[in-house]
């Protein structure tokens, strides 16, 4: 399984904050936005990741994350000259995907919830053709909406329907087989001049090969693409972390508990940032490795889930 993070676009909804920087490098409380989607792929057990961004910003992501070796994973980069729709990511990443299945996540999407790692890994394990993640919303007419049967197989999928057939929005997290590349090649641009992910999903739906994984009421899904939603996401992260004492989407912590990096590597990374709360947290985690009570807590951590056992 390969992973793709789509971090392109101009971020006009966040202007002027994004006039000089990619929105996915903006902080969501105490860490860059890109950390959150990358943490999702890592929690899913995906170790080969491509980040797609603009020609101006690709180098900035490389300076931040490098080749991924500090996290025990592999990260490569590709440029998207202009935003032409989500499915274009499969065309850009065709050689990277090869014959593998692929998990795609939009870089401004944030997921949080007890058991999320278990749900994600199970979805990847049992995945066959195409899987989308549905989340109940009170205003489904603002989203892509999926209707499904009692086996969670999709019946219909529509983009911002006037009369929604369900209350479940399609989130920015998708799992596909390698055919997504060939399907994307055959798509025609919509009226707004972009390839639409809903059209790609409809192709799988024609073959009855579109499955829906549901994120229940214990989950939070946030799209940090506007000023208000970015602020709300930061507030959520801040409140949750301060109350629980854990950090959400801490890449080094995840890598450590997945045995991708050593305790010494974790500590040295924290030491390099020891004047920050983030650095102090990494050093604390490294020093607590043999604390059984802490291990028990980690085992039920909503953003680590299975990580303590695998």
Order of alpha helices (4+ residues) and beta strands (2+ residues): beta-beta-beta-alpha-beta-alpha-beta-alpha-alpha-beta-beta-alpha-beta-beta-beta-beta-alpha-alpha-beta-beta-alpha-alpha-alpha-alpha-alpha
